[in-house]
Amino acid sequence: MIKEEIYIEILNNIHSAVYIVDEDGKVLYINHAVELMDNVKEEEVIGKYILDIIMITNLKRDWNLLQ
């Protein structure tokens, strides 16, 4: 395995949510923990702004609490 593959394997096997964003705040990568915790898919968030993703997931969570 090359270094990048090893890092991705490590990130995908930890229980903490990991977002990697560029200098503009666009999401480049999320690990599996993000998908589970925030109930999102990688293809839904890659390329979007991190603040938009956080706001949407918080709104979903809050809405579910009100139900």
C-alpha positions in Angstrom: 0.0 0.0 0.0 1.1 3.5 -0.7 1.1 6.1 2.1 -2.2 7.7 1.0 -4.0 4.4 1.0 -2.7 3.6 4.5 -3.9 7.0 5.8 -7.4 6.5 4.2 -7.6 3.0 5.7 -6.7 4.4 9.2 -9.2 7.3 8.8 -12.0 4.9 7.8 -11.4 2.7 10.8 -11.5 5.2 13.6 -14.7 6.1 15.4 -14.2 9.8 15.3 -15.7 11.9 12.5 -13.1 13.3 10.1 -13.7 15.9 7.5 -10.8 17.1 5.2 -11.5 20.5 3.7 -9.6 22.8 1.3 -8.5 26.3 2.0 -11.9 27.6 0.7 -13.9 25.3 3.1 -15.0 22.8 0.5 -15.1 19.2 1.7 -12.5 17.0 0.0 -13.0 13.8 2.1 -15.2 12.4 4.9 -14.6 9.1 6.7 -17.2 6.4 7.5 -17.8 7.7 10.9 -19.2 11.0 9.4 -21.5 9.0 7.2 -22.8 7.1 10.3 -23.0 10.0 12.7 -24.5 12.5 10.3 -26.5 10.1 8.2 -24.9 11.4 4.9 -23.2 9.8 2.0 -19.8 10.8 0.8 -21.1 11.7 -2.7 -23.6 14.1 -1.1 -21.0 16.3 0.6 -17.8 16.2 -1.4 -17.3 19.6 -3.0 -19.8 21.3 -0.8 -18.9 23.9 1.8 -18.3 22.5 5.3 -20.5 25.1 7.0 -23.4 24.1 4.7 -23.0 20.4 5.6 -22.8 21.1 9.3 -25.9 23.3 9.2 -27.9 20.7 7.2 -26.9 17.8 9.5 -27.8 19.9 12.6 -31.2 20.8 11.1 -31.9 17.2 10.3 -31.0 16.1 13.9 -33.0 18.9 15.5 -36.0 18.1 13.3 -35.9 14.4 14.3 -35.8 15.4 17.9 -38.9 17.5 17.5 -40.8 14.6 15.9 
